[in-house]
């Protein structure tokens, strides 16, 4: 196993392995003090994540013998380790190499062709493999499955009940059999029944609509506590038809082992801590919520499908994984930061004008995107805005700010300075209508509303700015170097 500062990749076979890795690096704290799963753990985790603190393993949750792990991904460093590297940019470079390979023409030389074949063979090796026996099925309970023995959190005072907050929800398209893995919260109604919070735009919801249209029951499996790369893969905005488990194999550099469920026709990661098996019925809805959400507001109650549990399998001594969302920054911000860095190469492949992007915590992923571009012609910023609104999950972006390539989009103060100085609101604000995230409460209507694009780039005469554009204030580089050399002499 590589130590901090080394560039060798990290690989984790399961959640306990990742926890051991974090503990060796003093990035895990065990909490033996009795704590409550109702609100208390949330308050602890909220303070720790906002302070940049460690992952937590609560070993004594009141009324429960199963320990709870939380804040696994709560810093950029832990997020990078979870995906096998020392930095998120290093993971992004792996994705960029993969995309370059995918779009490359055949190389000219035989030597290069052999290299490409080797890379393609490596990619094929990430397809998941089925196994006959698995740690997640050491204990099988199909006679009387119950959620009561797990430390399921009630996170915020007005929540509609306890929620599973870090589940990998697995379904298959009833027509094609293609798998989807997504992370959708599950409100616990009783020991064998939960809500299934499928947003309109998500893959699981699409599978359910297809099953419901034909009057079919849709089988569902929920995996809890996989290795960290597999947990992340369930959140990744992959292109349609791209298997999340194959992507997990790519991230962890090893194909995922899957095992067939005992009561439904689905496969789950063999390294899971706990697996819930069951189904959702066509036409069945139940009121779900409220829930203290990642926007920092409570999402309001609404009617969602109901998940019925037919079997629970688990390890002999499982660890229950959880996360808490709320007013940012929270742990999910770092999952979003990973997505930002990993998928930037894909975005740049489709929109080559883009230099960099940043999703600030305050924008809660879908509300604000800062974009720098290499500007070459008039109205290019507007072209980029519309391209972003037409690209996969970025269609939900409510506000886009475009700046020039020399602006650091990760410096929100610098971006704000450019907006305040470079923008004429009548000319540079672009409004559009389109789909919005299901959690957007500001729009008068659910799922749709207005969007804004702000062009904060330098303007030319061709863009309706007849006056001369002023130069930025910047010191002569030679003087800066002089002062650097003499700084200690000044005695300041």
C-alpha positions as CSV (number, residue, x, y, z in Angstrom):
1,X,0.0,0.0,0.0
2,X,1.4,3.4,-1.0
3,X,2.1,6.0,1.7
4,X,1.0,9.6,1.5
5,X,3.1,11.5,-1.1
6,X,3.7,8.4,-3.2
7,X,2.2,8.2,-6.6
8,X,1.5,4.5,-6.7
9,X,-2.3,3.8,-6.9
10,X,-4.4,2.6,-4.0
11,X,-6.8,-0.2,-4.3
12,X,-9.4,-1.3,-1.8
13,X,-11.2,-4.6,-1.8
14,X,-14.0,-3.5,0.5
15,X,-15.1,-0.9,3.1
16,X,-13.2,-2.3,6.1
17,X,-10.0,-2.2,4.0
18,X,-10.6,1.5,3.3
19,X,-11.3,2.2,6.9
20,X,-8.0,0.5,7.9
21,X,-6.2,2.6,5.3
22,X,-7.7,5.8,6.7
23,X,-6.9,4.8,10.3
24,X,-3.2,4.2,9.4
25,X,-3.1,7.7,8.1
26,X,-4.9,9.2,11.2
27,X,-7.9,10.0,9.0
28,X,-10.3,7.9,11.0
29,X,-11.6,8.3,14.6
30,X,-13.4,5.6,16.5
31,X,-16.1,6.9,18.8
32,X,-16.9,4.5,21.7
33,X,-19.1,6.9,23.6
34,X,-22.8,5.9,23.3
35,X,-24.6,8.1,20.7
36,X,-28.1,8.3,19.2
37,X,-28.9,7.7,15.6
38,X,-31.6,10.3,16.0
39,X,-30.1,13.7,15.4
40,X,-27.0,13.4,17.6
41,X,-24.8,11.7,15.0
42,X,-25.8,14.3,12.4
43,X,-24.8,17.2,14.7
44,X,-21.4,15.5,15.4
45,X,-20.8,14.8,11.7
46,X,-21.9,18.3,10.6
47,X,-19.3,19.9,12.9
48,X,-16.6,17.5,11.9
49,X,-17.0,17.8,8.1
50,X,-17.2,21.6,8.3
51,X,-13.9,21.6,10.3
52,X,-12.2,19.4,7.7
53,X,-12.1,16.6,10.2
54,X,-11.6,12.8,9.9
55,X,-13.9,9.9,9.0
56,X,-15.8,8.6,12.0
57,X,-16.7,5.1,13.1
58,X,-19.4,5.1,15.8
59,X,-18.9,1.8,17.6
60,X,-21.7,2.2,20.2
61,X,-24.9,3.5,18.6
62,X,-27.7,3.2,21.2
63,X,-30.0,0.2,20.7
64,X,-27.9,-1.3,18.0
65,X,-24.9,-3.6,17.8
66,X,-23.9,-2.6,14.3
67,X,-21.2,0.2,14.0
68,X,-21.8,3.2,11.8
69,X,-19.2,4.8,9.4
70,X,-19.7,8.3,8.2
71,X,-17.7,11.2,6.6
72,X,-15.7,8.7,4.5
73,X,-15.3,11.2,1.7
74,X,-15.3,14.5,3.7
75,X,-12.0,16.0,2.4
76,X,-10.6,16.3,-1.1
77,X,-7.6,14.1,0.0
78,X,-9.9,11.3,1.3
79,X,-12.0,11.5,-1.9
80,X,-8.9,11.1,-4.0
81,X,-7.7,8.2,-2.0
82,X,-11.1,6.6,-2.3
83,X,-10.6,6.7,-6.1
84,X,-7.2,5.2,-6.0
85,X,-4.9,8.3,-6.4
86,X,-3.2,11.0,-4.3
87,X,-5.2,13.8,-6.1
88,X,-8.5,14.2,-8.0
89,X,-6.6,15.6,-10.9
90,X,-4.6,12.4,-11.2
91,X,-7.9,10.5,-11.5
92,X,-9.1,13.0,-14.1
93,X,-6.0,12.3,-16.1
94,X,-6.8,8.6,-16.2
95,X,-10.3,9.5,-17.5
96,X,-8.8,11.8,-20.1
97,X,-6.5,9.0,-21.3
98,X,-9.4,6.7,-21.5
99,X,-11.4,9.2,-23.6
100,X,-8.5,10.0,-25.8
101,X,-8.1,6.2,-26.5
102,X,-11.8,5.9,-27.3
103,X,-11.8,8.7,-29.9
104,X,-8.4,8.0,-31.4
105,X,-7.9,6.9,-35.0
106,X,-5.9,3.8,-35.7
107,X,-2.2,4.6,-35.0
108,X,0.2,4.6,-37.9
109,X,2.8,2.2,-36.5
110,X,2.4,-1.4,-35.6
111,X,4.1,-0.7,-32.2
112,X,1.5,2.0,-31.4
113,X,-1.3,-0.4,-32.5
114,X,-0.1,-3.0,-30.1
115,X,-0.1,-0.4,-27.3
116,X,-3.7,0.5,-28.1
117,X,-4.7,-3.2,-28.1
118,X,-3.1,-3.5,-24.7
119,X,-5.1,-0.6,-23.3
120,X,-8.3,-1.9,-24.8
121,X,-7.7,-5.3,-23.2
122,X,-7.1,-3.6,-19.9
123,X,-10.4,-1.7,-20.3
124,X,-12.2,-5.0,-21.0
125,X,-10.8,-6.4,-17.8
126,X,-12.9,-3.9,-15.8
127,X,-16.2,-5.6,-16.7
128,X,-17.7,-7.1,-13.5
129,X,-17.4,-10.8,-12.9
130,X,-20.0,-13.1,-11.3
131,X,-19.0,-15.3,-8.4
132,X,-20.8,-18.1,-6.5
133,X,-20.0,-17.1,-2.9
134,X,-19.7,-13.7,-1.4
135,X,-19.0,-11.9,2.0
136,X,-22.3,-10.0,1.7
137,X,-24.2,-13.4,1.9
138,X,-22.5,-14.8,5.0
139,X,-25.9,-14.2,6.8
140,X,-29.1,-14.6,4.9
141,X,-32.5,-13.6,6.3
142,X,-35.4,-14.2,3.9
143,X,-37.9,-15.4,6.6
144,X,-38.2,-12.2,8.6
145,X,-36.0,-9.5,7.2
146,X,-35.9,-6.4,9.4
147,X,-34.2,-3.0,9.2
148,X,-34.5,-2.5,12.9
149,X,-31.1,-3.9,13.8
150,X,-29.2,-1.2,11.7
151,X,-28.4,2.3,13.0
152,X,-30.4,4.2,10.4
153,X,-30.2,7.9,10.9
154,X,-32.9,10.5,11.5
155,X,-30.8,13.4,10.3
156,X,-32.7,16.6,10.9
157,X,-35.6,17.6,13.3
158,X,-38.3,17.9,10.6
159,X,-37.3,14.8,8.6
160,X,-40.2,12.5,7.9
161,X,-38.4,9.6,9.7
162,X,-35.1,7.7,9.5
163,X,-33.4,7.5,6.1
164,X,-30.8,5.3,4.5
165,X,-28.6,8.0,3.0
166,X,-25.7,6.1,1.3
167,X,-27.5,3.3,-0.6
168,X,-26.5,1.9,-4.0
169,X,-29.9,1.2,-5.7
170,X,-29.7,-1.4,-8.4
171,X,-32.4,-2.0,-11.1
172,X,-32.6,-3.3,-14.7
173,X,-34.5,-2.0,-17.6
174,X,-37.5,-4.3,-18.1
175,X,-37.1,-4.2,-21.9
176,X,-33.3,-4.3,-22.4
177,X,-32.0,-5.8,-19.2
178,X,-29.4,-3.0,-18.9
179,X,-28.4,-2.2,-15.3
180,X,-28.6,1.1,-13.5
181,X,-26.9,1.9,-10.2
182,X,-27.9,5.1,-8.5
183,X,-27.9,6.7,-5.1
184,X,-31.4,7.5,-4.0
185,X,-32.4,8.1,-0.4
186,X,-34.8,5.6,1.3
187,X,-37.2,6.7,4.0
188,X,-37.9,3.9,6.5
189,X,-41.6,3.4,7.0
190,X,-41.3,0.2,9.0
191,X,-39.0,-2.8,9.3
192,X,-39.6,-4.1,5.8
193,X,-40.8,-1.0,3.8
194,X,-39.2,2.2,2.6
195,X,-39.8,5.0,0.2
196,X,-37.9,5.0,-3.1
197,X,-36.9,8.6,-3.9
198,X,-36.5,8.3,-7.6
199,X,-36.2,11.8,-9.2
200,X,-37.9,12.2,-12.6
201,X,-34.5,12.4,-14.5
202,X,-32.8,9.5,-12.9
203,X,-32.1,6.0,-14.4
204,X,-34.0,4.1,-11.7
205,X,-37.1,6.2,-12.3
206,X,-36.9,5.5,-16.0
207,X,-36.8,1.7,-15.3
208,X,-39.8,2.1,-12.9
209,X,-41.8,4.0,-15.5
210,X,-41.1,1.3,-18.1
211,X,-42.2,-1.4,-15.7
212,X,-45.3,0.5,-14.5
213,X,-46.4,1.1,-18.1
214,X,-46.5,-2.6,-18.7
215,X,-48.0,-3.4,-15.3
216,X,-44.9,-5.2,-14.1
217,X,-43.3,-5.3,-10.6
218,X,-39.8,-3.9,-10.7
219,X,-37.1,-5.9,-8.8
220,X,-34.7,-3.8,-6.7
221,X,-31.5,-4.5,-4.8
222,X,-29.9,-2.0,-2.4
223,X,-26.2,-2.5,-1.6
224,X,-24.8,-0.8,1.6
225,X,-21.1,-0.4,2.3
226,X,-19.2,-1.3,-0.8
227,X,-15.6,-0.3,-1.5
228,X,-15.3,3.5,-1.8
229,X,-14.8,3.6,-5.6
230,X,-18.0,1.6,-6.1
231,X,-19.9,3.9,-3.7
232,X,-18.7,6.9,-5.8
233,X,-19.6,5.2,-9.1
234,X,-23.3,5.1,-8.1
235,X,-23.2,9.0,-8.0
236,X,-21.4,9.5,-11.2
237,X,-23.3,11.1,-14.1
238,X,-22.3,8.5,-16.7
239,X,-23.5,8.5,-20.3
240,X,-26.7,6.5,-21.0
241,X,-26.0,2.8,-21.1
242,X,-22.5,3.0,-19.5
243,X,-22.5,0.5,-16.6
244,X,-21.7,2.0,-13.2
245,X,-20.1,-1.3,-12.0
246,X,-17.7,-1.3,-15.0
247,X,-16.8,2.3,-14.2
248,X,-16.1,1.2,-10.6
249,X,-13.8,-1.4,-11.9
250,X,-11.9,1.2,-13.9
251,X,-11.6,3.4,-10.9
252,X,-10.4,0.6,-8.6
253,X,-8.2,-1.0,-11.4
254,X,-9.8,-4.3,-10.8
255,X,-13.1,-5.8,-12.0
256,X,-15.9,-5.9,-9.4
257,X,-17.1,-9.3,-8.2
258,X,-20.9,-9.6,-8.3
259,X,-23.1,-12.2,-6.7
260,X,-26.7,-13.0,-7.6
261,X,-29.3,-12.1,-5.1
262,X,-31.2,-14.8,-3.2
263,X,-34.8,-13.6,-3.9
264,X,-34.6,-11.3,-7.0
265,X,-32.9,-11.6,-10.4
266,X,-30.2,-8.9,-9.8
267,X,-26.5,-8.9,-9.1
268,X,-24.9,-7.0,-6.3
269,X,-21.3,-6.2,-5.3
270,X,-19.9,-9.3,-3.4
271,X,-17.9,-7.0,-1.2
272,X,-21.0,-5.2,0.2
273,X,-21.6,-5.0,3.9
274,X,-25.4,-5.3,3.7
275,X,-27.8,-6.0,0.9
276,X,-31.6,-5.4,0.8
277,X,-33.5,-7.3,-1.8
278,X,-37.1,-6.5,-2.9
279,X,-39.4,-4.9,-5.3
280,X,-41.6,-1.9,-6.1
281,X,-45.2,-2.4,-7.3
282,X,-46.6,-0.5,-10.3
283,X,-49.0,2.2,-9.2
284,X,-48.1,2.2,-5.5
285,X,-47.2,5.5,-4.0
286,X,-46.7,6.7,-0.5
287,X,-46.0,10.2,1.0
288,X,-42.2,10.6,1.4
289,X,-40.5,13.4,3.3
290,X,-39.8,16.1,4.4
291,X,-36.0,15.6,4.3
292,X,-33.2,18.0,5.1
293,X,-31.5,18.0,1.8
294,X,-28.2,19.0,0.2
295,X,-29.6,22.3,-0.8
296,X,-29.7,23.4,2.9
297,X,-33.5,23.4,2.9
298,X,-36.0,20.7,3.6
299,X,-37.4,19.0,0.5
300,X,-41.1,18.9,0.8
301,X,-43.2,15.8,1.1
302,X,-44.3,14.2,-2.1
303,X,-45.6,10.9,-3.4
304,X,-43.0,8.3,-4.4
305,X,-42.9,4.5,-5.1
306,X,-42.6,2.1,-2.2
307,X,-39.8,-0.5,-1.8
308,X,-40.8,-3.8,-0.2
309,X,-38.0,-5.9,1.3
310,X,-38.0,-9.6,0.7
311,X,-34.6,-10.5,2.0
312,X,-31.6,-9.0,3.8
313,X,-28.1,-10.5,3.4
314,X,-25.0,-9.3,5.2
315,X,-21.6,-10.0,6.5
316,X,-21.2,-11.7,9.8
317,X,-20.1,-8.5,11.4
318,X,-21.2,-5.7,9.1
319,X,-20.5,-1.9,9.2
320,X,-23.4,0.4,8.3
321,X,-22.4,3.3,6.0
322,X,-24.2,6.7,6.2
323,X,-23.8,10.3,5.1
324,X,-25.5,13.5,6.1
325,X,-26.5,16.2,3.7
326,X,-27.5,19.8,4.6
327,X,-26.3,23.3,4.3
328,X,-23.0,23.1,2.4
329,X,-20.2,22.3,2.6
330,X,-21.0,18.8,3.6
331,X,-19.5,15.4,2.7
332,X,-21.4,15.3,-0.6
333,X,-19.6,18.4,-1.8
334,X,-16.4,16.3,-2.1
335,X,-18.3,13.6,-4.1
336,X,-19.4,16.5,-6.4
337,X,-15.9,17.8,-6.6
338,X,-14.7,14.4,-7.7
339,X,-17.3,14.4,-10.5
340,X,-16.2,17.9,-11.5
341,X,-12.6,16.9,-12.0
342,X,-13.3,13.4,-13.4
343,X,-15.8,14.5,-16.0
344,X,-14.0,17.8,-17.1
345,X,-12.2,15.9,-19.9
346,X,-15.5,14.5,-21.2
347,X,-17.1,18.0,-21.1
348,X,-14.0,19.5,-22.9
349,X,-14.3,16.8,-25.5
350,X,-17.8,17.9,-26.4
351,X,-17.3,21.6,-25.7
352,X,-13.6,22.3,-26.6
353,X,-13.9,26.0,-25.9
354,X,-13.8,25.2,-22.2
355,X,-10.6,25.5,-20.2
356,X,-11.9,24.7,-16.7
357,X,-15.0,24.5,-14.6
358,X,-15.9,24.9,-10.9
359,X,-19.0,24.0,-9.0
360,X,-18.8,26.0,-5.8
361,X,-20.3,24.5,-2.6
362,X,-22.8,27.3,-2.4
363,X,-24.3,26.3,-5.7
364,X,-25.2,22.8,-4.4
365,X,-24.0,21.2,-7.7
366,X,-26.8,22.2,-10.0
367,X,-27.4,25.9,-9.1
368,X,-24.1,27.5,-10.2
369,X,-21.4,26.6,-12.7
370,X,-18.3,28.8,-13.2
371,X,-16.6,28.3,-16.6
372,X,-13.5,29.7,-18.2
373,X,-13.1,29.7,-21.9
374,X,-10.5,30.4,-24.5
375,X,-12.4,33.2,-26.2
376,X,-11.8,33.6,-30.0
377,X,-14.9,35.2,-31.4
378,X,-18.0,37.3,-30.5
379,X,-20.8,35.6,-28.5
380,X,-18.7,32.6,-27.8
381,X,-19.7,32.7,-24.1
382,X,-23.4,32.5,-25.1
383,X,-22.6,29.5,-27.4
384,X,-20.9,27.8,-24.5
385,X,-23.8,28.4,-22.1
386,X,-26.3,26.8,-24.5
387,X,-24.0,23.9,-25.1
388,X,-23.7,23.3,-21.4
389,X,-27.5,23.4,-21.0
390,X,-27.7,20.7,-23.7
391,X,-25.1,18.3,-22.2
392,X,-26.2,15.4,-20.1
393,X,-26.8,16.2,-16.4
394,X,-25.6,19.8,-16.8
395,X,-29.0,20.5,-18.4
396,X,-30.2,21.2,-14.8
397,X,-27.7,24.0,-14.2
398,X,-29.6,27.1,-13.1
399,X,-26.8,29.7,-13.4
400,X,-23.7,29.8,-15.5
401,X,-20.9,32.4,-15.3
402,X,-18.4,32.5,-18.1
403,X,-15.0,34.1,-17.7
404,X,-11.8,34.4,-19.8
405,X,-9.1,31.7,-19.7
406,X,-6.8,33.7,-17.5
407,X,-9.3,33.7,-14.7
408,X,-9.1,31.1,-12.0
409,X,-12.6,29.7,-11.7
410,X,-11.7,28.0,-8.4
411,X,-11.1,31.5,-6.8
412,X,-14.7,32.6,-6.3
413,X,-13.6,36.0,-5.1
414,X,-11.8,36.6,-8.4
415,X,-14.8,35.4,-10.4
416,X,-17.1,37.7,-8.4
417,X,-14.7,40.6,-9.1
418,X,-14.8,39.9,-12.8
419,X,-18.6,39.7,-12.8
420,X,-19.0,43.0,-11.0
421,X,-16.6,44.8,-13.3
422,X,-17.0,43.1,-16.7
423,X,-20.8,42.8,-17.0
424,X,-23.4,45.1,-18.5
425,X,-26.5,43.4,-17.2
426,X,-28.7,44.3,-20.2
427,X,-26.2,43.0,-22.7
428,X,-24.5,40.2,-20.7
429,X,-27.4,38.4,-18.9
430,X,-28.9,35.6,-21.0
431,X,-32.2,34.0,-19.8
432,X,-33.5,30.6,-21.0
433,X,-36.1,28.1,-20.0
434,X,-35.5,24.5,-19.4
435,X,-35.5,21.5,-17.0
436,X,-34.5,22.1,-13.4
437,X,-33.5,19.8,-10.6
438,X,-36.4,18.2,-8.7
439,X,-35.2,19.9,-5.5
440,X,-35.4,23.4,-6.9
441,X,-38.0,25.2,-4.7
442,X,-37.6,28.7,-6.2
443,X,-39.2,27.9,-9.6
444,X,-43.0,28.3,-9.7
445,X,-43.3,24.9,-11.3
446,X,-41.6,21.6,-10.5
447,X,-38.9,20.3,-12.8
448,X,-38.8,23.3,-15.1
449,X,-38.1,27.0,-14.9
450,X,-35.8,29.8,-16.0
451,X,-32.0,29.8,-16.1
452,X,-29.4,32.6,-16.4
453,X,-26.1,32.8,-18.1
454,X,-23.7,35.7,-17.3
455,X,-21.0,36.6,-19.7
456,X,-18.2,38.1,-17.6
457,X,-15.5,37.9,-20.4
458,X,-13.8,40.9,-21.9
459,X,-15.9,42.5,-24.6
460,X,-15.0,43.6,-28.1
461,X,-16.5,46.2,-30.4
462,X,-18.1,43.3,-32.3
463,X,-20.0,42.4,-29.1
464,X,-21.6,45.9,-28.8
465,X,-18.8,47.5,-26.7
466,X,-17.5,50.5,-28.8
467,X,-15.2,51.8,-26.0
468,X,-11.7,50.7,-25.4
469,X,-11.5,47.8,-22.8
470,X,-9.1,48.7,-20.0
471,X,-6.1,46.6,-19.1
472,X,-5.8,44.7,-15.8
473,X,-3.5,46.2,-13.2
474,X,-0.4,44.0,-12.9
475,X,3.1,44.7,-11.5
476,X,6.2,44.4,-13.8
477,X,7.4,40.8,-13.3
478,X,11.0,42.0,-12.9
479,X,9.9,44.2,-9.9
480,X,8.1,41.2,-8.4
481,X,11.2,39.1,-8.6
482,X,13.3,41.9,-7.1
483,X,10.9,42.2,-4.1
484,X,10.9,38.5,-3.7
485,X,14.6,38.4,-3.4
486,X,14.8,41.3,-1.0
487,X,11.8,40.5,1.1
488,X,13.7,39.4,4.2
489,X,15.8,42.6,4.0
490,X,12.7,44.7,4.4
491,X,12.1,43.4,7.9
492,X,8.4,43.5,7.4
